[in-house]
């Protein structure tokens, strides 16, 4: 039996970081202002990165999080709850991302009570697929009121993967690594059962939130997929990237 192929997704907000990361990444998740957990990237960044990865196996993910006038910078359910304005903007940004050269989009609209907004996400997902894009769910998954239901909802929507730190909320430091790994292991079990029930391929559970070379082996014991910013002291660090890739080869 062949071992699962390991994948590394790196969130980036500059062409300079992308130029360094592209040869070593499976996917580049493009965004704007990564220090605030990212907003929809500029189309110039997507186009520039498409030129970098053209002819390679590295793909581009466009984060869809509209930065509208008055948009909340909070990392809570209310900030990601669907509004008519945010839905319309997300639809436009998915189309623009496809035209600019993205291969995938990551979305994560919620209901005000903390569940996946099935109607909004279905509409966004269908538009993305109409443009040939792969659809993933953002780390807003960690804001959900019910993880098991969230996994089932994302499987039902036909998404390919979701990102999670294995905690409730955005601060990964609230739980030890072992507890977070246990949470994601359960997510995988729920995903597999639901995919089997629906006769679909199982979605990928992608760990995030402090994934580093120093803990990569613990994460890789439960999943071949990692999402890591490869940052040290608040900046993208090529040494961290190289160290992480070495751990992924082991």
Buried (B, 14 or more C-beta within 10 A) or exposed (E): EEEEEBBBBBBBBBBEBBEBBBEBBBBBBBBBEBEEBBBBBBBEBBBBBBEBBEEEEBBBBBBBBBBEEEBEEEBBBEBBBBBEEBBEBBBBBBBBBBEBBBBBBBBBBBBEEBBBBBEBBBBBBEBBEEBEBBBBBBBBBBBBEEBBEBBBBBBBBBBBBBBBBBBBEBEBEEBEBEEBBBBBBBBBEBBBBBBEEEEEEBBBBBBBBBBBBEBBEBBBEBBBBBBBBBBEEEEBBEEBBBBBBEBBEE
